[in-house]
Amino acid sequence: MSRDAKLTEVSVVPSKAPRRKAIQREWAKNYDLYLLLIPGIVFFAVFRYIPMAGYIIAFKDYNMFTGLWGSEWAGLAYFREMFHLPNFWKIIQNTIMLNIWSLVFGFPAPILLAILLNEIRLKWFKRVSQSLLYVPHFMSWIILGGIVYNVLSPSYGIVNEVLRKAGLEEIYFMIEPFWWVASYVGSGIWASAGWGTILYLAAMTSIDPALYESAEIDGAGRLKRIIHITIPGIMPTILILLIINIGNLTTIGFEHIFALQNPIVLDISQVISTFIYSYGIVQGNFSITTAVDTVQSLINLILILGANYTVRKMGREGLW
C-alpha cells in the first residue's frame, strides 16, 4: 500500500478525543442533575438487583442454617416438583383471572377520572377533589380492608342497609365468589384510581391549548374535543402504562389480596403471592416457592416484551 493510501486510511478513522471531550463537557454542565441520580441508583442496586442473587435458592436444596452458598445444588428438581403441587394450576388461574378483571375495569378508571378532573373549571373544587382521591393510596391495605368489610357487611354495612331499605335481599359480598371478585376489583379501583390520574393529568398539560381553541372555533363540543384532542394527546402515556400492566399479569399485590381473603373464598382468592407466603415463608418451603417466583418473573418478561413488540408494530412508541 502506498504512503498516500495509508495517510488517507488513517485520516478517515474517527477520533475519540472530541467525543470524550463532549462527554466531559456534558458532565461538567449538568453534574448536579447526575448527582441526583445517585439515590435512585443506590436504591435499585440494593433493593432490586442485589436480591436477584436469591434466585439461586430455586436451584438449591436451601437450608437457612447452612446458608445460600452452603446448601447443596438440586438442579431443576424443584421446578419439576412445582408443577405437581396441589392446586398449582388453580392458583395460576386465580392470579391471571383477577389481574385480567382488574386490567379490564381498573385500567380505564384513572383515564376517565383524569379527563373529568381536567374538565373541571373551578380550581378550588379541582384541588379538593384531587386531594380526596389521593387519600386511599396513602392508607395501608389493612385499614382499607377493614373499611371494605365494614361497608359491605351483611349485618351493619351501609350497602346492605340501603338494599334492605329498597326492599331487596342483602348480599354476602365477602363469601360469595362472584361478589368477592367484584369487591376485590372495586376496592382496587377505589384505592389506586385517584393516584393513577397524576401521570395522565401531567400528560394533558403538554397538549397545546391552541388545539382546543381551534376546535372550539370550528364548533367542536366538549365531548369531541376530548375524543379528538385529549385522548390522542395522552395516548403515548396510556400505551406505556398498558404495556407495564400487561407485563404484570402474573404478579399480584400481597397486601390487597391478603386483607380481603378469608377461608370461605380461598378457592378463588389463593394466588401466587399468598401461596408463596403460606407455603414458602410459613411452612419453610423456600426452594420450591422461589422456583414459582422465578417462573412468574420469566412469564412477566415474555408478556412485557410481547406487548411492547405489538405496540411498536402498530406504529406507536413503546417502552423502548
Residue frames as qw, qx, qy, qz and C-alpha x, y, z in Angstrom:
[[0.000, 0.889, 0.458, 0.000, 0.00, 0.00, 0.00],
 [0.406, 0.538, -0.026, 0.738, 1.37, 3.41, -0.98],
 [0.268, -0.142, -0.462, 0.833, 2.16, 6.12, 1.57],
 [0.277, -0.104, -0.115, -0.948, -0.71, 8.33, 0.33],
 [0.630, -0.280, -0.610, -0.391, -3.20, 5.49, 0.67],
 [0.534, -0.260, -0.668, 0.447, -2.06, 4.84, 4.24],
 [0.062, -0.061, -0.252, 0.964, -2.46, 8.53, 5.11],
 [0.456, -0.185, -0.352, -0.796, -5.93, 8.51, 3.59],
 [0.648, -0.290, -0.701, -0.071, -6.92, 5.42, 5.60],
 [0.396, -0.210, -0.560, 0.697, -5.66, 6.93, 8.85],
 [0.078, -0.052, 0.030, -0.995, -7.46, 10.21, 8.19],
 [0.542, -0.276, -0.454, -0.651, -10.91, 8.58, 7.92],
 [0.525, -0.277, -0.756, 0.275, -10.63, 6.81, 11.29],
 [0.291, -0.820, -0.180, -0.459, -12.79, 8.88, 13.68],
 [0.273, 0.333, -0.594, 0.679, -11.01, 10.28, 16.68],
 [0.501, -0.542, -0.670, 0.073, -12.35, 9.52, 20.14],
 [0.325, -0.109, -0.318, 0.884, -10.96, 12.71, 21.62],
 [0.234, -0.227, -0.150, -0.933, -13.83, 15.03, 20.53],
 [0.648, -0.399, -0.551, -0.343, -16.42, 12.54, 21.82],
 [0.606, -0.289, -0.557, 0.489, -14.61, 12.23, 25.16],
 [0.143, 0.006, -0.174, 0.974, -14.43, 16.00, 25.49],
 [0.415, -0.332, -0.365, -0.765, -18.15, 16.29, 24.67],
 [0.684, -0.416, -0.599, -0.008, -18.99, 13.80, 27.44],
 [0.477, -0.193, -0.418, 0.749, -16.78, 15.69, 29.88],
 [0.080, -0.161, -0.049, -0.983, -18.48, 18.97, 28.98],
 [0.569, -0.401, -0.511, -0.505, -21.89, 17.34, 29.47],
 [0.661, -0.380, -0.568, 0.310, -20.91, 16.06, 32.92],
 [0.319, -0.084, -0.249, 0.910, -19.43, 19.43, 33.91],
 [0.226, -0.257, -0.243, -0.908, -22.55, 21.26, 32.72],
 [0.706, -0.356, -0.250, -0.560, -25.13, 19.01, 34.42],
 [0.364, 0.199, -0.831, 0.371, -23.15, 17.42, 37.25],
 [0.317, -0.099, 0.535, -0.776, -25.79, 18.43, 39.81],
 [0.793, 0.100, -0.111, -0.590, -28.51, 16.56, 37.89],
 [0.712, 0.224, -0.665, 0.011, -26.36, 13.43, 37.65],
 [0.069, 0.228, -0.755, 0.611, -25.72, 13.61, 41.40],
 [0.608, -0.049, 0.262, -0.748, -29.48, 13.48, 41.95],
 [0.811, 0.161, -0.463, -0.319, -29.47, 10.09, 40.20],
 [0.236, 0.367, -0.836, 0.333, -27.25, 8.55, 42.86],
 [0.458, -0.097, 0.641, -0.608, -30.00, 7.84, 45.47],
 [0.833, 0.274, 0.008, -0.481, -32.16, 6.17, 42.80],
 [0.628, 0.456, -0.631, -0.013, -29.24, 4.09, 41.52],
 [0.008, -0.315, 0.828, -0.464, -28.34, 3.01, 45.06],
 [0.655, 0.019, 0.411, -0.634, -31.99, 2.12, 45.81],
 [0.870, 0.325, -0.170, -0.331, -32.38, -0.10, 42.75],
 [0.456, 0.480, -0.732, 0.159, -28.96, -1.67, 43.27],
 [0.133, -0.255, 0.792, -0.538, -29.62, -2.55, 46.92],
 [0.547, 0.143, 0.583, -0.583, -33.32, -3.48, 46.78],
 [0.780, 0.471, 0.011, -0.412, -33.74, -4.72, 43.19],
 [0.656, 0.570, -0.492, -0.050, -30.52, -6.09, 41.68],
 [0.004, 0.458, -0.825, 0.332, -28.55, -7.49, 44.63],
 [0.645, -0.049, 0.592, -0.480, -31.58, -9.52, 45.89],
 [0.798, 0.403, -0.254, -0.370, -31.74, -11.19, 42.45],
 [0.223, 0.447, -0.858, 0.123, -28.90, -13.41, 43.68],
 [0.504, -0.098, 0.681, -0.522, -31.56, -15.07, 45.85],
 [0.812, 0.309, -0.155, -0.471, -33.00, -16.76, 42.76],
 [0.324, 0.415, -0.849, 0.051, -30.20, -19.31, 43.21],
 [0.444, -0.132, 0.712, -0.528, -32.36, -20.76, 46.01],
 [0.817, 0.289, 0.036, -0.497, -34.63, -22.24, 43.31],
 [0.742, 0.445, -0.500, -0.028, -31.73, -24.42, 42.14],
 [0.202, 0.366, -0.785, 0.457, -30.59, -25.49, 45.62],
 [0.612, -0.468, -0.637, -0.007, -31.88, -27.61, 48.47],
 [0.039, 0.638, -0.230, 0.734, -31.90, -24.49, 50.60],
 [0.647, -0.488, -0.524, 0.262, -31.28, -24.73, 54.32],
 [0.083, -0.937, -0.006, -0.338, -31.32, -21.50, 56.31],
 [0.701, -0.671, 0.198, 0.134, -28.78, -22.88, 58.78],
 [0.748, -0.059, 0.362, 0.553, -26.15, -23.69, 56.14],
 [0.011, 0.670, -0.115, -0.733, -26.90, -20.53, 54.17],
 [0.654, 0.661, -0.022, -0.368, -27.27, -19.77, 50.49],
 [0.418, 0.665, -0.612, -0.098, -23.80, -20.89, 49.44],
 [0.217, -0.348, 0.884, -0.225, -23.60, -23.83, 51.85],
 [0.767, 0.208, 0.414, -0.445, -26.79, -25.51, 50.62],
 [0.472, -0.078, 0.797, 0.369, -26.49, -28.38, 48.15],
 [0.290, 0.252, -0.441, -0.811, -27.41, -27.99, 44.48],
 [0.565, 0.252, 0.720, -0.313, -30.73, -29.52, 43.42],
 [0.178, 0.059, 0.708, 0.681, -30.72, -28.57, 39.74],
 [0.367, -0.139, -0.336, -0.856, -34.21, -28.39, 38.22],
 [0.219, -0.228, -0.936, 0.155, -35.79, -30.74, 40.75],
 [0.069, 0.447, 0.546, -0.706, -37.92, -28.05, 42.37],
 [0.329, 0.295, -0.295, -0.847, -39.09, -26.76, 39.01],
 [0.391, -0.055, -0.852, -0.343, -40.38, -30.25, 38.16],
 [0.180, -0.336, -0.829, 0.408, -41.96, -30.63, 41.58],
 [0.141, 0.235, 0.153, -0.950, -43.64, -27.22, 41.21],
 [0.455, 0.042, -0.498, -0.737, -45.99, -28.48, 38.50],
 [0.523, -0.221, -0.820, -0.076, -47.20, -31.32, 40.75],
 [0.015, 0.003, 0.559, -0.829, -48.13, -29.10, 43.69],
 [0.049, 0.572, 0.814, -0.087, -51.77, -29.37, 44.81],
 [0.124, 0.890, 0.392, -0.197, -53.93, -26.61, 43.30],
 [0.419, -0.338, 0.279, 0.795, -50.91, -25.18, 41.45],
 [0.145, 0.290, 0.598, 0.733, -52.78, -24.58, 38.20],
 [0.192, -0.795, -0.571, -0.073, -55.78, -23.25, 40.14],
 [0.390, -0.693, -0.089, 0.600, -53.51, -20.70, 41.81],
 [0.284, -0.101, 0.455, 0.838, -52.15, -19.61, 38.41],
 [0.004, -0.553, -0.691, -0.466, -55.70, -19.36, 37.06],
 [0.281, -0.824, -0.439, 0.222, -56.83, -17.24, 40.01],
 [0.382, -0.510, 0.108, 0.763, -53.88, -14.89, 39.65],
 [0.169, 0.077, 0.565, 0.804, -54.41, -14.33, 35.93],
 [0.098, -0.650, -0.707, -0.261, -58.19, -14.08, 36.28],
 [0.291, -0.809, -0.332, 0.388, -58.07, -11.42, 39.00],
 [0.314, -0.420, 0.258, 0.812, -55.43, -9.44, 37.10],
 [0.130, 0.294, 0.674, 0.665, -57.42, -9.56, 33.86],
 [0.164, -0.787, -0.588, -0.084, -60.56, -8.27, 35.60],
 [0.358, -0.729, -0.106, 0.573, -58.50, -5.57, 37.31],
 [0.300, -0.162, 0.451, 0.825, -56.97, -4.61, 33.97],
 [0.059, 0.496, 0.706, 0.501, -60.31, -4.51, 32.13],
 [0.251, -0.846, -0.451, -0.134, -62.12, -2.42, 34.74],
 [0.525, -0.717, -0.082, 0.451, -59.26, -0.81, 36.64],
 [0.526, -0.035, 0.304, 0.794, -57.02, 0.41, 33.83],
 [0.112, 0.589, 0.421, 0.681, -59.57, 2.77, 32.20],
 [0.378, -0.786, -0.468, 0.144, -60.67, 4.18, 35.58],
 [0.394, -0.587, -0.014, 0.707, -57.81, 6.68, 36.14],
 [0.243, 0.142, 0.500, 0.819, -58.01, 7.75, 32.47],
 [0.155, -0.684, -0.589, -0.401, -61.69, 8.62, 32.76],
 [0.455, -0.761, -0.328, 0.327, -61.13, 10.22, 36.15],
 [0.430, -0.308, 0.165, 0.832, -58.25, 12.34, 34.82],
 [0.096, 0.379, 0.540, 0.745, -60.38, 13.53, 31.89],
 [0.307, -0.782, -0.524, -0.141, -63.18, 14.51, 34.29],
 [0.496, -0.655, -0.142, 0.553, -60.75, 16.36, 36.57],
 [0.379, -0.044, 0.337, 0.861, -59.22, 18.11, 33.57],
 [0.025, -0.551, -0.564, -0.614, -62.64, 19.41, 32.55],
 [0.361, -0.754, -0.474, 0.277, -63.34, 20.99, 35.95],
 [0.292, 0.695, 0.061, 0.654, -63.08, 24.76, 35.70],
 [0.464, -0.839, 0.063, -0.277, -63.38, 25.65, 39.40],
 [0.457, 0.528, -0.630, 0.339, -59.77, 25.44, 40.59],
 [0.321, -0.413, 0.630, -0.574, -60.56, 25.12, 44.30],
 [0.888, 0.011, 0.210, -0.410, -63.03, 22.29, 43.64],
 [0.812, 0.443, -0.379, 0.031, -60.49, 20.54, 41.42],
 [0.191, 0.537, -0.687, 0.452, -57.78, 20.74, 44.10],
 [0.567, -0.266, 0.534, -0.567, -60.09, 19.47, 46.83],
 [0.933, 0.192, -0.011, -0.303, -61.30, 16.60, 44.61],
 [0.656, 0.498, -0.539, 0.175, -57.75, 15.55, 43.76],
 [0.082, -0.484, 0.692, -0.529, -56.69, 15.60, 47.41],
 [0.746, -0.119, 0.408, -0.512, -59.64, 13.41, 48.44],
 [0.914, 0.331, -0.164, -0.169, -58.98, 10.99, 45.59],
 [0.447, 0.567, -0.633, 0.280, -55.32, 10.61, 46.61],
 [0.495, -0.542, 0.472, -0.488, -56.10, 9.70, 50.24],
 [0.971, -0.089, 0.135, -0.179, -56.72, 5.91, 49.80],
 [0.750, 0.510, -0.352, 0.232, -53.32, 5.48, 48.12],
 [0.137, 0.582, -0.574, 0.559, -51.53, 6.50, 51.33],
 [0.701, -0.371, 0.347, -0.501, -53.50, 4.16, 53.57],
 [0.146, -0.288, 0.946, 0.001, -52.46, 0.62, 54.47],
 [0.529, -0.067, -0.671, -0.514, -54.47, -2.21, 52.95],
 [0.259, -0.235, -0.855, 0.383, -55.11, -3.46, 56.47],
 [0.151, 0.353, 0.350, -0.854, -57.09, -0.27, 57.09],
 [0.422, 0.215, -0.404, -0.782, -58.68, -0.28, 53.64],
 [0.383, -0.079, -0.906, -0.164, -59.62, -3.94, 54.02],
 [0.070, -0.330, -0.750, 0.568, -61.32, -3.20, 57.34],
 [0.297, 0.337, 0.043, -0.892, -63.27, -0.37, 55.69],
 [0.439, 0.111, -0.682, -0.574, -64.36, -2.69, 52.86],
 [0.287, -0.194, -0.929, 0.127, -65.51, -5.38, 55.29],
 [0.040, 0.385, 0.570, -0.725, -67.48, -2.86, 57.35],
 [0.344, 0.308, -0.179, -0.869, -69.10, -1.15, 54.37],
 [0.548, 0.117, -0.669, -0.488, -70.11, -4.47, 52.79],
 [0.090, -0.045, 0.904, -0.415, -71.09, -6.26, 55.99],
 [0.304, -0.367, -0.755, -0.450, -74.47, -8.05, 55.66],
 [0.367, -0.563, -0.663, 0.329, -75.41, -7.09, 59.23],
 [0.177, -0.828, -0.232, 0.479, -74.47, -3.43, 59.62],
 [0.413, -0.062, 0.416, 0.807, -72.84, -2.42, 56.31],
 [0.242, 0.495, 0.093, -0.829, -74.22, 0.67, 54.62],
 [0.262, 0.187, -0.700, -0.637, -74.57, -1.08, 51.24],
 [0.231, -0.262, -0.934, -0.070, -76.78, -3.86, 52.56],
 [0.039, 0.468, 0.551, -0.690, -78.69, -1.37, 54.69],
 [0.293, 0.377, -0.230, -0.848, -79.60, 0.53, 51.53],
 [0.301, 0.012, -0.862, -0.408, -80.60, -2.75, 49.84],
 [0.117, -0.371, -0.873, 0.296, -82.89, -3.63, 52.75],
 [0.153, 0.483, 0.265, -0.820, -84.47, -0.17, 52.69],
 [0.358, 0.314, -0.469, -0.744, -85.14, -0.69, 48.98],
 [0.855, 0.050, 0.226, -0.463, -86.88, -4.00, 49.72],
 [0.724, 0.455, -0.516, -0.050, -84.06, -6.16, 48.36],
 [0.929, -0.336, -0.091, 0.125, -82.20, -9.04, 49.96],
 [0.282, -0.847, 0.419, 0.165, -78.80, -8.46, 51.48],
 [0.802, 0.502, -0.315, 0.079, -75.74, -9.65, 49.59],
 [0.780, -0.542, 0.221, 0.221, -72.93, -11.57, 51.26],
 [0.424, 0.861, -0.275, -0.056, -70.15, -9.81, 49.36],
 [0.053, -0.713, 0.695, -0.082, -67.18, -11.39, 51.09],
 [0.541, -0.173, 0.816, -0.106, -68.26, -15.05, 50.92],
 [0.760, 0.520, 0.368, -0.129, -69.97, -15.36, 47.54],
 [0.671, -0.061, 0.406, 0.618, -67.36, -15.93, 44.77],
 [0.342, 0.655, 0.397, 0.544, -68.81, -13.51, 42.22],
 [0.201, -0.950, -0.131, -0.200, -69.32, -10.70, 44.71],
 [0.678, -0.590, 0.166, 0.406, -65.93, -11.29, 46.32],
 [0.592, 0.169, 0.376, 0.693, -64.21, -10.81, 42.93],
 [0.094, 0.809, 0.328, 0.479, -66.34, -7.70, 42.30],
 [0.471, -0.878, -0.051, 0.066, -65.39, -6.38, 45.76],
 [0.720, -0.312, 0.253, 0.566, -61.71, -7.07, 45.12],
 [0.445, 0.401, 0.386, 0.702, -61.69, -5.29, 41.75],
 [0.104, -0.877, -0.307, -0.354, -63.83, -2.40, 43.01],
 [0.569, -0.790, 0.006, 0.227, -61.70, -1.81, 46.11],
 [0.675, -0.095, 0.292, 0.671, -58.58, -1.86, 43.95],
 [0.247, 0.638, 0.360, 0.634, -60.05, 0.84, 41.71],
 [0.350, -0.906, -0.203, -0.126, -61.05, 2.90, 44.76],
 [0.678, -0.612, 0.105, 0.393, -57.54, 2.69, 46.21],
 [0.580, -0.186, 0.404, 0.683, -55.49, 3.36, 43.07],
 [0.385, 0.695, 0.490, 0.359, -57.57, 5.29, 40.53],
 [0.109, -0.988, -0.087, 0.072, -57.04, 8.70, 42.16],
 [0.478, -0.642, 0.425, 0.424, -53.27, 8.29, 42.39],
 [0.617, 0.164, 0.624, 0.450, -53.18, 6.93, 38.84],
 [0.316, 0.888, 0.329, 0.059, -54.57, 10.20, 37.46],
 [0.328, -0.794, 0.193, 0.474, -51.29, 12.02, 38.18],
 [0.444, -0.168, 0.630, 0.615, -49.47, 10.78, 35.07],
 [0.291, 0.581, 0.669, 0.361, -52.45, 11.41, 32.80],
 [0.061, -0.956, -0.238, 0.157, -53.02, 14.92, 34.15],
 [0.381, -0.633, 0.363, 0.567, -49.33, 15.65, 33.65],
 [0.415, 0.135, 0.700, 0.566, -49.58, 14.40, 30.05],
 [0.176, 0.804, 0.555, 0.120, -52.61, 16.64, 29.46],
 [0.197, -0.873, -0.005, 0.446, -50.62, 19.72, 30.45],
 [0.375, -0.328, 0.562, 0.660, -48.33, 19.14, 27.46],
 [0.371, 0.565, 0.678, 0.288, -51.23, 19.39, 24.98],
 [0.172, 0.083, 0.149, 0.970, -51.17, 22.71, 23.10],
 [0.191, 0.521, 0.574, -0.603, -54.14, 24.87, 24.29],
 [0.250, 0.399, -0.331, -0.818, -54.35, 26.30, 20.77],
 [0.149, -0.069, -0.928, -0.334, -55.73, 22.96, 19.61],
 [0.007, -0.517, -0.789, 0.331, -58.70, 23.30, 21.95],
 [0.128, 0.584, 0.107, -0.794, -59.27, 26.91, 20.90],
 [0.192, 0.252, -0.641, -0.699, -59.21, 26.00, 17.21],
 [0.123, -0.248, -0.953, -0.126, -61.58, 23.09, 17.74],
 [0.042, 0.576, 0.608, -0.545, -63.97, 25.30, 19.71],
 [0.180, 0.492, -0.187, -0.831, -63.95, 27.93, 16.95],
 [0.232, 0.108, -0.808, -0.531, -64.73, 25.17, 14.44],
 [0.682, -0.210, -0.135, -0.687, -67.78, 24.24, 16.50],
 [0.597, 0.020, -0.794, 0.118, -66.48, 21.14, 18.26],
 [0.638, -0.660, -0.079, -0.389, -68.24, 20.45, 21.55],
 [0.385, -0.676, 0.587, -0.224, -66.56, 19.34, 24.77],
 [0.892, -0.053, 0.445, -0.062, -67.02, 15.63, 24.01],
 [0.786, 0.593, 0.017, 0.173, -65.50, 15.96, 20.54],
 [0.110, 0.850, -0.446, 0.259, -62.53, 17.90, 21.95],
 [0.643, -0.475, 0.579, -0.161, -61.95, 15.10, 24.45],
 [0.912, 0.194, 0.361, 0.020, -62.16, 12.39, 21.76],
 [0.708, 0.644, 0.061, 0.284, -60.08, 14.12, 19.08],
 [0.193, 0.810, -0.343, 0.435, -57.57, 16.12, 21.17],
 [0.504, -0.640, 0.467, -0.344, -57.29, 14.97, 24.79],
 [0.940, -0.103, 0.322, -0.055, -57.26, 11.21, 24.25],
 [0.805, 0.505, -0.075, 0.303, -54.78, 11.28, 21.30],
 [0.079, 0.835, -0.363, 0.405, -52.61, 13.66, 23.33],
 [0.509, -0.549, 0.592, -0.300, -52.28, 11.22, 26.23],
 [0.956, 0.191, -0.117, -0.189, -52.21, 8.07, 24.08],
 [0.538, 0.495, -0.613, 0.298, -48.40, 7.56, 24.40],
 [0.231, -0.395, 0.653, -0.603, -48.77, 7.58, 28.21],
 [0.846, -0.026, 0.191, -0.497, -51.75, 5.20, 28.01],
 [0.876, 0.337, -0.343, -0.049, -49.81, 2.71, 25.87],
 [0.296, 0.499, -0.690, 0.433, -46.72, 2.77, 28.08],
 [0.434, -0.271, 0.595, -0.620, -48.77, 2.12, 31.21],
 [0.905, 0.128, 0.001, -0.405, -50.76, -0.57, 29.39],
 [0.689, 0.424, -0.573, 0.127, -47.54, -2.38, 28.46],
 [0.010, 0.401, -0.723, 0.563, -46.40, -2.27, 32.09],
 [0.673, -0.110, 0.389, -0.620, -49.78, -3.58, 33.30],
 [0.909, 0.253, -0.235, -0.234, -49.77, -6.42, 30.77],
 [0.493, 0.468, -0.669, 0.302, -46.26, -7.30, 31.92],
 [0.158, -0.268, 0.717, -0.624, -47.60, -7.79, 35.44],
 [0.726, -0.122, -0.326, -0.593, -50.48, -10.15, 34.60],
 [0.806, -0.139, -0.568, 0.092, -48.97, -12.94, 36.70],
 [0.326, 0.056, -0.523, 0.786, -47.97, -10.61, 39.54],
 [0.390, -0.710, -0.420, -0.409, -50.48, -9.58, 42.16],
 [0.047, -0.593, 0.430, -0.679, -50.00, -7.47, 45.25],
 [0.414, -0.118, -0.858, 0.278, -49.87, -9.41, 48.51],
 [0.043, 0.103, 0.517, -0.849, -51.40, -6.81, 50.88],
 [0.506, 0.048, -0.162, -0.846, -54.62, -6.26, 48.90],
 [0.696, -0.034, -0.644, -0.316, -55.48, -9.91, 48.42],
 [0.415, -0.045, -0.789, 0.451, -54.40, -10.87, 51.94],
 [0.156, 0.013, 0.383, -0.911, -56.55, -8.14, 53.54],
 [0.647, 0.075, -0.087, -0.754, -59.72, -9.36, 51.81],
 [0.530, 0.139, -0.823, -0.148, -59.01, -13.09, 51.83],
 [0.602, -0.301, 0.502, -0.543, -60.94, -15.47, 54.06],
 [0.311, -0.167, 0.935, 0.044, -61.17, -19.30, 54.26],
 [0.606, 0.463, 0.556, -0.331, -64.60, -19.45, 52.61],
 [0.595, 0.785, -0.008, -0.172, -63.38, -17.93, 49.31],
 [0.443, -0.599, 0.586, 0.319, -59.91, -19.47, 49.41],
 [0.705, 0.259, 0.618, 0.231, -60.70, -21.43, 46.25],
 [0.453, 0.783, 0.278, 0.323, -60.80, -18.20, 44.20],
 [0.123, -0.979, 0.129, -0.102, -58.60, -15.94, 46.32],
 [0.749, -0.439, 0.366, 0.333, -55.49, -18.11, 46.67],
 [0.559, 0.820, -0.121, 0.026, -52.96, -16.54, 44.29],
 [0.768, 0.337, -0.337, 0.428, -49.21, -16.78, 43.71],
 [0.069, 0.602, -0.396, 0.690, -48.26, -14.14, 46.29],
 [0.672, -0.453, 0.280, -0.514, -50.38, -15.63, 49.09],
 [0.989, 0.043, -0.144, 0.011, -49.23, -19.14, 48.13],
 [0.564, 0.470, -0.423, 0.531, -45.58, -18.07, 48.42],
 [0.249, -0.568, 0.399, -0.675, -46.34, -16.60, 51.83],
 [0.828, -0.297, 0.209, -0.427, -48.29, -19.55, 53.23],
 [0.991, 0.109, -0.034, 0.063, -46.36, -22.42, 51.61],
 [0.644, 0.502, -0.284, 0.503, -42.94, -20.82, 51.42],
 [0.021, 0.574, -0.417, 0.705, -42.46, -18.48, 54.37],
 [0.687, -0.420, 0.242, -0.541, -44.87, -20.00, 56.92],
 [0.989, -0.070, 0.100, -0.083, -44.09, -23.66, 56.11],
 [0.423, -0.680, 0.519, 0.298, -40.44, -23.08, 55.20],
 [0.775, 0.286, 0.494, 0.272, -40.50, -24.43, 51.62],
 [0.047, -0.789, 0.163, 0.591, -38.17, -21.75, 50.30],
 [0.268, -0.253, 0.727, 0.580, -36.71, -23.52, 47.28],
 [0.244, 0.429, 0.825, 0.277, -39.94, -24.52, 45.57],
 [0.089, 0.883, 0.395, -0.238, -41.63, -21.15, 46.14],
 [0.153, -0.678, 0.349, 0.628, -38.55, -19.41, 44.75],
 [0.280, 0.049, 0.818, 0.500, -38.91, -21.63, 41.68],
 [0.179, 0.728, 0.661, 0.004, -42.53, -20.48, 41.37],
 [0.044, -0.890, -0.061, 0.449, -41.45, -16.85, 41.64],
 [0.286, -0.400, 0.594, 0.636, -38.71, -17.41, 39.04],
 [0.255, 0.356, 0.811, 0.389, -41.18, -18.81, 36.51],
 [0.059, 0.857, 0.470, -0.202, -43.55, -15.96, 37.30],
 [0.153, -0.760, 0.202, 0.598, -40.82, -13.39, 36.57],
 [0.276, -0.124, 0.742, 0.599, -39.93, -15.08, 33.27],
 [0.199, 0.606, 0.750, 0.173, -43.59, -15.07, 32.19],
 [0.028, -0.894, -0.223, 0.387, -43.84, -11.37, 33.06],
 [0.239, -0.534, 0.464, 0.665, -40.74, -10.69, 30.98],
 [0.258, 0.197, 0.817, 0.477, -42.23, -12.52, 27.98],
 [0.104, 0.776, 0.619, -0.054, -45.52, -10.64, 28.35],
 [0.084, -0.860, -0.018, 0.504, -43.91, -7.22, 28.54],
 [0.251, -0.325, 0.633, 0.656, -41.66, -7.97, 25.55],
 [0.216, 0.401, 0.827, 0.330, -44.66, -9.20, 23.56],
 [0.046, 0.860, 0.456, -0.223, -46.80, -6.18, 24.49],
 [0.152, -0.734, 0.228, 0.621, -44.01, -3.76, 23.60],
 [0.268, -0.084, 0.760, 0.586, -43.41, -5.54, 20.28],
 [0.189, 0.613, 0.755, 0.136, -47.13, -5.40, 19.43],
 [0.016, -0.893, -0.222, 0.391, -47.32, -1.67, 20.20],
 [0.205, -0.557, 0.464, 0.658, -44.25, -0.96, 18.07],
 [0.266, 0.178, 0.832, 0.453, -45.75, -2.97, 15.20],
 [0.126, 0.787, 0.602, -0.058, -48.85, -0.77, 15.43],
 [0.364, 0.619, 0.116, 0.687, -46.64, 2.24, 14.72],
 [0.410, -0.878, -0.063, -0.239, -46.77, 3.56, 18.27],
 [0.213, 0.626, -0.600, 0.450, -43.94, 4.34, 20.67],
 [0.837, -0.347, -0.423, -0.008, -43.30, 1.64, 23.25],
 [0.641, -0.742, 0.068, 0.182, -41.04, 1.40, 26.27],
 [0.387, -0.554, 0.516, 0.526, -38.00, 1.08, 24.00]]
